[in-house]
């Protein structure tokens, strides 16, 4: 599967409409971003059912600002609309594969229970 270009107009639809979305925040002038691009693209071909997407921070400053991207490339992984991984810096292919494996092994029912409990505590005025 080729990578998808994310914009402020399609970001929410892509993240909410897919189980696992891996996002590469990058810029055309960034050397490490250009070096990481072939690794990201090659890995996208190996994982059917995982959406690989890219945000050009030059063209989408609102998205970069919303996610507080301070360094590029930054890799962010969403699963069931929850950010499970966010890290600046290019990864080698083996590192990207390891992140994907770990994210797919996470018990999302437990994650959603934890989020619900935390939100319930905040609503009740209990510090989390």
DAZI-V158460 format. One record per pair of residues at least 12 apart in sequence whose ideal C-beta (glycine too) atoms are under 8 Angstrom apart, sorted by the first residue. I is the first residue (numbers start at 0). J is the second residue. D is the distance in Angstrom with one decimal. If there is no record, write none. Layout:
i=[I/I]
j=[J/J]
d=[D/D]
This chain:
i=[0/0/0/0/0/0/0/1/1/2/2/2/2/2/2/2/3/3/3/3/4/4/4/4/5/5/5/5/5/5/6/6/6/6/7/7/7/10/10/13/13/14/14/15/17/18/18/18/18/19/19/19/19/19/19/19/19/20/20/20/20/20/20/20/21/21/21/21/21/21/21/21/21/22/22/22/22/22/22/22/23/23/23/23/23/23/23/23/23/23/24/24/24/24/24/24/24/24/24/24/24/24/25/25/25/25/25/25/26/26/26/26/27/27/28/29/29/31/31/31/31/32/32/32/34/35/35/35/38/38/38/38/38/39/39/39/41/42/42/42/42/46/49/56/56/66/68/69/70/70/71/72/72/72/73/73/73/73/74/74/74/74/74/74/76/76/76/78/78/78/78/79/79/79/81/81/81/81/83/83/83/84/84/84]
j=[43/44/46/47/49/50/51/40/43/23/39/40/43/51/52/53/50/51/52/53/52/53/54/55/22/52/53/54/59/62/54/58/59/62/59/61/62/54/62/50/52/77/80/80/50/48/49/78/79/48/49/50/76/77/78/102/103/49/50/51/52/76/77/78/49/50/51/52/74/75/76/77/99/52/53/54/74/75/76/77/35/36/39/51/52/53/54/72/73/74/53/54/56/62/63/66/68/71/72/73/74/75/53/54/55/56/71/72/55/56/57/71/55/57/57/71/72/71/72/88/89/71/72/89/89/72/89/90/89/90/91/92/95/51/53/95/92/92/95/96/99/99/99/68/71/85/87/87/87/88/87/87/88/89/85/86/87/88/86/87/88/90/95/98/98/99/102/102/103/105/107/107/110/111/107/110/111/114/102/105/110/98/101/102]
d=[5.6/6.9/7.8/6.6/8.0/7.4/6.8/7.4/6.8/7.6/6.7/6.2/5.6/4.6/6.0/5.3/6.4/7.2/4.4/7.4/7.3/5.9/8.0/7.1/6.5/4.7/6.6/4.8/7.2/7.0/8.0/7.5/5.8/7.6/6.0/5.1/5.7/7.7/6.0/6.4/6.1/5.1/6.2/5.7/4.6/7.0/8.0/6.5/6.3/7.2/4.7/6.8/7.1/7.1/4.9/6.6/7.0/7.6/4.5/8.0/5.9/7.4/4.6/7.9/6.3/7.1/5.2/7.0/6.9/7.6/5.1/7.9/7.2/5.0/7.2/6.0/7.2/4.6/7.5/7.1/7.0/7.8/5.3/7.6/7.3/4.8/7.3/5.7/7.8/5.9/7.9/4.9/5.5/7.8/6.2/7.2/4.8/5.6/6.3/4.3/7.7/6.9/6.0/7.2/6.5/6.7/5.6/5.0/6.5/5.0/5.0/5.5/7.0/6.5/7.7/5.2/6.7/7.6/6.0/7.4/4.7/5.7/4.6/7.4/6.0/5.2/3.7/7.2/7.4/7.2/7.0/5.0/6.3/6.4/7.5/7.2/6.9/6.3/5.1/6.7/7.4/6.3/6.7/6.1/6.0/7.7/8.0/7.2/3.8/7.3/7.1/7.1/7.0/5.4/6.8/6.9/4.5/7.8/5.7/7.9/8.0/6.6/7.6/7.3/6.5/7.8/5.1/5.7/7.9/6.8/6.2/5.0/7.7/7.2/7.4/5.9/7.6/7.0/5.2/6.2/7.6/5.7/7.8/6.1]
